[in-house]
Amino acid sequence: AAGSTGGFDFGPSNGGGGGPDQGPQTLMTGKTLGTGPVKVALLLPLSGDASLSAVGTSMANSAELAMAFVQSNPNLGENITVAIKDTGPTAAGAAQAATQAVAEGASLILGPLRADQVTAAGQVAKTAGISVIGFSNNSGAASPGVYLLNVLPESEVKRSMSYAKKLGKKAIAGIFPTTDFGRIQEGAFRQAMSELGMNAVAVYSFKSEAEARTVVTQVIPLLQSGQIDTLFIPDRATAPSLGNLLQEGGIAAGSVQLVGSGDWNGDPSIANTTSLAGAIFPAPDAAGLSALTTEYQAKYGTAPHPFATLAYTATILANAKSLANGTPRYDRGLLTAAAGFNGRDGVFRFLADGRSEFALSIRQVTIGGSSVAEEAPKKL
């Protein structure tokens, strides 16, 4: 246990990663949105796992709101018909849904959600010569023609470390769990340090509470002596426990700059951990989710999952006349235009390798919530 904090939490983080493939299953029949001439498939988990299907349902509902917006706006034109297809929770289900979408003549696939599913659907789509815009935040699922419409660790870390550099921070260390997503975050940290010309004093990893305590014991003297002025602890599940261990070791909240990840955004455990007060983390523009929430609650009677903005943005993007009616449809050159697009989560663009970049705000943890430390830039 981490002192009086109730234990060291190694709970799940929002890494968009895999899990055991549960094999073939019966998938739900989806519905169709819109009446435009260009066929687009939206692949989401709608069955088989209650927590995952709740996210998928929220995203499907958001796509329905997006098409309703298109239909009510005469300046946009209804260019697409969206077929919603259930992937279930498995990669096999995603491949099955993608195969069905290709057979039905889809010109673009939106989704799926998890990294392993995006990879599986992407393999089917590449064989058919069409592109995928997936929703995973695991950059390992990206590849040319398989684009990820989500905030990726590389984009997050570069934004937060640029802000730390602006604050005058010079000596930065990172602490990462030895999980698949932890390794991705570590790689993103090393990449950002190199690109920004900043000094990574040390990189630590842990796979158990005992190892985490050892790491903190090693870090505290360096923090106290000023050899480290910024500590990157991106993993949402373990950040509160790490913060409490630092505080127990004599590091007062706010005395060293703590930096988290976009995974922290809206998490009540982060907000209610006093040792994390003053920590910063990157986040999308909150205005888009706020506006969507009002509309979503009015129609469905509940709040949307934060990923609902991704499905909304993807649907509007797929309907864009220049993309849907271009030759070829959804031309990769247009999809990867440097100027990017303006979505529900702010400005973003796709890179040729399938990864995305978002214009992110910087938020600061306050007791019970967070506040904006720096607004997101208007362009990338």
C-alpha positions as CSV (number, residue, x, y, z in Angstrom):
1,A,0.0,0.0,0.0
2,A,1.1,3.5,-0.8
3,G,0.9,4.9,2.8
4,S,-2.5,6.3,3.6
5,T,-3.5,6.6,-0.1
6,G,-5.2,3.2,-0.2
7,G,-2.8,1.2,-2.3
8,F,-0.8,1.4,-5.5
9,D,-3.3,1.2,-8.4
10,F,-2.2,-0.6,-11.5
11,G,-5.7,-0.4,-13.1
12,P,-6.3,-0.2,-16.8
13,S,-5.2,2.8,-18.7
14,N,-6.9,4.1,-21.9
15,G,-4.3,2.8,-24.2
16,G,-6.5,1.6,-27.0
17,G,-4.5,-1.7,-27.1
18,G,-5.5,-5.3,-27.5
19,G,-6.4,-8.1,-25.2
20,P,-7.1,-11.7,-26.0
21,D,-8.9,-12.3,-29.2
22,Q,-12.1,-14.0,-28.3
23,G,-12.6,-15.7,-31.6
24,P,-15.7,-15.7,-34.0
25,Q,-19.0,-14.5,-32.7
26,T,-22.4,-13.4,-33.9
27,L,-22.2,-9.6,-34.7
28,M,-25.2,-7.2,-34.6
29,T,-26.7,-5.9,-37.7
30,G,-26.0,-2.1,-38.0
31,K,-28.2,0.6,-39.4
32,T,-27.6,3.1,-42.2
33,L,-27.3,6.8,-42.0
34,G,-27.8,9.2,-44.8
35,T,-28.7,8.7,-48.5
36,G,-25.7,10.0,-50.4
37,P,-24.2,8.2,-53.3
38,V,-20.8,7.3,-51.8
39,K,-20.7,4.4,-49.5
40,V,-18.8,4.7,-46.2
41,A,-18.6,2.0,-43.4
42,L,-18.4,2.9,-39.7
43,L,-17.0,0.0,-37.7
44,L,-17.6,0.0,-34.0
45,P,-17.8,-2.5,-31.1
46,L,-21.6,-2.7,-30.4
47,S,-21.8,-6.1,-28.7
48,G,-19.8,-8.7,-26.7
49,D,-18.3,-6.5,-24.0
50,A,-20.5,-4.1,-22.0
51,S,-18.0,-1.3,-21.4
52,L,-16.6,-1.4,-24.9
53,S,-20.0,-1.5,-26.6
54,A,-21.1,1.5,-24.5
55,V,-18.3,3.5,-26.1
56,G,-19.2,2.1,-29.5
57,T,-22.9,3.0,-29.1
58,S,-22.0,6.5,-28.0
59,M,-19.9,6.9,-31.1
60,A,-22.6,5.5,-33.4
61,N,-25.1,7.9,-31.9
62,S,-22.7,10.8,-32.5
63,A,-22.3,9.8,-36.1
64,E,-26.1,9.9,-36.4
65,L,-26.0,13.5,-35.0
66,A,-23.3,14.4,-37.5
67,M,-25.4,13.1,-40.5
68,A,-28.4,14.9,-39.1
69,F,-26.3,18.1,-39.2
70,V,-25.3,17.4,-42.8
71,Q,-28.9,16.8,-43.8
72,S,-30.0,20.1,-42.1
73,N,-27.3,22.2,-43.7
74,P,-28.0,22.8,-47.5
75,N,-24.5,24.2,-47.9
76,L,-22.9,20.9,-47.2
77,G,-24.7,18.5,-49.4
78,E,-25.4,14.8,-48.5
79,N,-22.6,13.0,-50.2
80,I,-22.4,9.8,-48.3
81,T,-24.4,6.9,-46.9
82,V,-22.9,5.5,-43.7
83,A,-23.4,1.8,-42.9
84,I,-22.7,1.1,-39.2
85,K,-21.2,-2.3,-38.6
86,D,-20.6,-4.1,-35.4
87,T,-17.0,-5.5,-34.8
88,G,-17.7,-6.9,-31.4
89,P,-14.6,-6.7,-29.1
90,T,-12.2,-8.8,-31.3
91,A,-9.8,-8.3,-34.2
92,A,-11.5,-11.2,-36.0
93,G,-14.8,-9.3,-35.7
94,A,-13.2,-6.2,-37.2
95,A,-11.8,-8.1,-40.1
96,Q,-15.2,-9.7,-40.7
97,A,-17.0,-6.3,-40.6
98,A,-14.3,-4.7,-42.9
99,T,-14.7,-7.6,-45.4
100,Q,-18.4,-7.1,-45.5
101,A,-18.0,-3.3,-46.0
102,V,-15.6,-3.9,-48.9
103,A,-18.1,-6.4,-50.5
104,E,-20.8,-3.8,-50.2
105,G,-18.7,-1.2,-52.1
106,A,-17.5,1.0,-49.3
107,S,-15.1,3.7,-50.5
108,L,-13.8,4.4,-47.0
109,I,-13.8,2.7,-43.6
110,L,-14.2,4.7,-40.4
111,G,-13.1,2.9,-37.2
112,P,-12.6,0.5,-35.6
113,L,-11.8,1.5,-32.1
114,R,-9.1,-0.7,-30.6
115,A,-5.5,-0.9,-32.0
116,D,-5.7,-4.6,-32.9
117,Q,-9.0,-4.1,-34.6
118,V,-7.7,-1.2,-36.6
119,T,-4.8,-3.3,-37.8
120,A,-7.1,-6.2,-38.8
121,A,-9.5,-3.9,-40.7
122,G,-6.6,-2.1,-42.3
123,Q,-5.2,-5.3,-43.7
124,V,-8.6,-6.0,-45.4
125,A,-8.9,-2.4,-46.6
126,K,-5.4,-2.3,-48.1
127,T,-6.1,-5.4,-50.1
128,A,-9.2,-3.6,-51.5
129,G,-7.3,-0.4,-52.1
130,I,-9.4,1.8,-49.8
131,S,-8.3,3.9,-46.8
132,V,-9.2,3.5,-43.1
133,I,-9.7,6.3,-40.5
134,G,-9.4,4.4,-37.2
135,F,-10.1,5.7,-33.7
136,S,-7.2,4.0,-31.7
137,N,-4.8,6.2,-29.8
138,N,-2.1,3.5,-30.2
139,S,0.3,4.8,-32.9
140,G,1.5,1.3,-33.6
141,A,-1.8,0.7,-35.5
142,A,-1.0,3.5,-38.0
143,S,0.4,2.9,-41.4
144,P,0.1,4.6,-44.9
145,G,-3.6,4.5,-45.8
146,V,-4.6,3.6,-42.2
147,Y,-5.0,6.9,-40.4
148,L,-5.7,7.4,-36.7
149,L,-8.2,10.1,-35.8
150,N,-7.2,10.3,-32.1
151,V,-4.7,12.2,-30.0
152,L,-1.5,10.1,-30.1
153,P,1.2,10.0,-27.5
154,E,3.7,11.6,-29.9
155,S,1.5,14.6,-30.4
156,E,0.7,14.9,-26.7
157,V,4.3,14.7,-25.5
158,K,5.6,17.1,-28.0
159,R,3.0,19.6,-27.0
160,S,3.5,19.2,-23.2
161,M,7.3,19.3,-23.4
162,S,7.2,22.4,-25.7
163,Y,5.2,24.0,-22.9
164,A,7.6,22.9,-20.2
165,K,10.4,24.3,-22.3
166,K,8.5,27.6,-22.6
167,L,8.3,27.6,-18.8
168,G,12.1,27.4,-18.7
169,K,12.3,23.7,-17.6
170,K,15.6,22.1,-18.7
171,A,16.1,18.8,-16.8
172,I,13.4,16.3,-17.4
173,A,12.9,12.7,-16.4
174,G,10.2,10.2,-17.3
175,I,8.7,7.2,-15.4
176,F,6.8,4.6,-17.3
177,P,5.1,1.3,-16.6
178,T,6.4,-1.7,-18.6
179,T,3.2,-2.2,-20.5
180,D,2.7,-2.0,-24.3
181,F,1.3,1.5,-24.0
182,G,3.9,2.5,-21.5
183,R,6.6,1.6,-24.0
184,I,4.8,3.7,-26.7
185,Q,4.7,6.6,-24.3
186,E,8.4,6.2,-23.5
187,G,9.2,6.1,-27.2
188,A,7.2,9.3,-27.7
189,F,9.0,11.0,-24.8
190,R,12.4,10.1,-26.2
191,Q,11.4,11.3,-29.6
192,A,10.0,14.6,-28.3
193,M,13.2,15.3,-26.3
194,S,15.3,14.8,-29.4
195,E,13.1,16.9,-31.6
196,L,12.9,19.8,-29.1
197,G,16.6,19.7,-28.2
198,M,15.8,19.1,-24.5
199,N,17.7,17.1,-22.0
200,A,16.2,13.8,-20.8
201,V,18.1,13.4,-17.6
202,A,16.8,9.9,-16.9
203,V,14.2,7.4,-18.0
204,Y,12.8,4.9,-15.4
205,S,10.4,2.0,-15.8
206,F,8.6,-0.3,-13.4
207,K,6.4,-3.4,-13.5
208,S,5.5,-3.7,-9.8
209,E,4.8,-1.5,-6.8
210,A,8.2,-2.5,-5.3
211,E,9.9,-1.3,-8.5
212,A,7.9,1.9,-8.5
213,R,8.9,2.6,-4.9
214,T,12.5,2.0,-5.8
215,V,12.3,4.4,-8.7
216,V,10.8,7.1,-6.6
217,T,13.5,6.6,-4.0
218,Q,16.1,7.1,-6.7
219,V,14.4,10.2,-8.1
220,I,13.7,12.1,-4.9
221,P,17.3,13.2,-4.2
222,L,17.6,14.4,-7.8
223,L,14.5,16.4,-7.5
224,Q,15.6,17.9,-4.1
225,S,19.0,18.9,-5.5
226,G,17.5,20.5,-8.7
227,Q,19.1,18.0,-11.0
228,I,15.6,17.2,-12.3
229,D,13.1,20.0,-12.5
230,T,10.3,18.2,-14.4
231,L,8.9,14.7,-14.1
232,F,6.8,13.1,-16.8
233,I,4.4,10.5,-15.4
234,P,1.9,9.9,-18.2
235,D,0.2,6.6,-17.1
236,R,-3.2,7.6,-15.8
237,A,-3.7,4.5,-13.6
238,T,-0.5,4.8,-11.6
239,A,0.0,8.6,-11.6
240,P,-1.9,9.2,-8.3
241,S,0.1,6.6,-6.5
242,L,3.4,8.0,-7.9
243,G,2.3,11.5,-6.9
244,N,1.6,10.3,-3.3
245,L,4.9,8.4,-3.1
246,L,6.7,11.6,-4.1
247,Q,4.8,13.6,-1.5
248,E,5.6,11.0,1.2
249,G,9.2,11.4,0.2
250,G,9.1,15.1,1.0
251,I,8.4,16.5,-2.5
252,A,5.6,19.1,-1.9
253,A,2.9,19.5,-4.5
254,G,3.9,22.1,-7.0
255,S,7.6,22.2,-6.0
256,V,8.5,20.2,-9.1
257,Q,6.7,20.4,-12.4
258,L,4.8,17.1,-13.0
259,V,3.6,16.4,-16.5
260,G,0.9,13.9,-17.4
261,S,-0.8,12.7,-20.6
262,G,-4.0,13.4,-22.4
263,D,-5.3,10.2,-20.7
264,W,-5.6,12.3,-17.6
265,N,-8.2,14.5,-19.0
266,G,-11.5,14.2,-17.1
267,D,-10.3,11.4,-14.8
268,P,-11.7,11.9,-11.3
269,S,-8.8,10.1,-9.6
270,I,-6.3,12.5,-11.1
271,A,-8.4,15.5,-10.1
272,N,-8.9,14.3,-6.5
273,T,-5.3,13.5,-5.9
274,T,-3.9,16.5,-4.0
275,S,-0.3,15.5,-4.7
276,L,-0.9,16.1,-8.4
277,A,-2.2,19.7,-7.9
278,G,-0.3,21.9,-10.3
279,A,0.6,19.1,-12.7
280,I,0.0,19.9,-16.4
281,F,-1.3,17.7,-19.2
282,P,-2.3,18.2,-22.9
283,A,-5.9,18.0,-24.0
284,P,-8.1,18.6,-27.0
285,D,-10.2,21.8,-27.2
286,A,-13.1,21.2,-24.7
287,A,-15.6,23.4,-26.6
288,G,-16.4,20.7,-29.1
289,L,-17.3,18.0,-26.6
290,S,-19.2,20.5,-24.6
291,A,-21.4,21.5,-27.6
292,L,-21.9,17.9,-28.6
293,T,-22.8,16.9,-25.1
294,T,-25.7,19.4,-25.1
295,E,-27.0,18.1,-28.4
296,Y,-26.4,14.5,-27.4
297,Q,-28.2,14.7,-24.1
298,A,-31.2,16.3,-25.7
299,K,-31.6,13.4,-28.1
300,Y,-30.4,10.4,-26.1
301,G,-30.9,11.5,-22.5
302,T,-27.4,10.8,-21.3
303,A,-23.9,12.2,-21.7
304,P,-21.7,11.0,-24.6
305,H,-18.4,9.2,-24.2
306,P,-15.5,11.6,-24.9
307,F,-14.6,9.5,-28.0
308,A,-18.0,10.5,-29.5
309,T,-16.3,13.7,-30.9
310,L,-14.1,11.5,-33.0
311,A,-17.0,9.7,-34.7
312,Y,-18.7,13.0,-35.3
313,T,-15.6,14.5,-36.8
314,A,-14.9,11.4,-38.9
315,T,-18.5,11.5,-40.3
316,I,-18.3,15.1,-41.3
317,L,-14.9,14.6,-42.8
318,A,-16.1,11.6,-44.8
319,N,-18.9,13.7,-46.2
320,A,-16.6,16.5,-47.4
321,K,-17.3,17.0,-51.1
322,S,-13.6,17.3,-52.1
323,L,-12.9,13.9,-50.5
324,A,-16.1,11.9,-51.2
325,N,-16.5,13.1,-54.8
326,G,-12.8,13.4,-55.7
327,T,-10.9,11.2,-58.2
328,P,-9.9,9.0,-56.6
329,R,-12.3,9.1,-53.7
330,Y,-10.6,10.0,-50.4
331,D,-7.4,10.8,-52.2
332,R,-4.4,10.3,-49.8
333,G,-2.8,13.6,-50.9
334,L,-6.0,15.4,-49.8
335,L,-6.3,13.4,-46.6
336,T,-2.7,14.3,-45.6
337,A,-2.9,18.0,-46.6
338,A,-0.5,20.0,-44.3
339,A,-3.2,22.6,-43.4
340,G,-5.3,19.8,-41.9
341,F,-8.9,20.0,-40.9
342,N,-11.0,21.5,-38.1
343,G,-12.9,18.9,-36.1
344,R,-14.9,18.7,-32.9
345,D,-11.6,18.4,-30.9
346,G,-9.9,21.3,-32.7
347,V,-7.5,21.4,-35.6
348,F,-5.8,18.2,-36.7
349,R,-4.0,16.7,-39.6
350,F,-3.0,13.2,-40.9
351,L,0.6,12.4,-41.6
352,A,1.6,10.2,-44.5
353,D,2.6,7.4,-42.1
354,G,-1.0,7.3,-40.8
355,R,-0.4,9.1,-37.5
356,S,-2.2,12.3,-36.6
357,E,-1.2,15.6,-35.1
358,F,-3.7,17.7,-33.0
359,A,-3.5,21.3,-31.9
360,L,-3.8,20.7,-28.1
361,S,-4.4,22.9,-25.1
362,I,-2.4,22.6,-21.9
363,R,-4.5,22.1,-18.7
364,Q,-3.4,22.2,-15.1
365,V,-4.7,20.0,-12.3
366,T,-6.7,21.8,-9.7
367,I,-8.3,20.1,-6.7
368,G,-11.4,18.5,-8.0
369,G,-10.8,19.3,-11.7
370,S,-8.5,21.2,-14.1
371,S,-8.1,24.6,-15.7
372,V,-6.7,25.9,-19.0
373,A,-3.0,26.9,-18.6
374,E,-2.6,27.6,-22.3
375,E,-5.2,27.6,-25.1
376,A,-4.8,25.3,-28.1
377,P,-3.2,27.0,-31.2
378,K,-5.6,27.9,-34.0
379,K,-3.4,26.1,-36.6
380,L,-0.6,23.5,-36.6
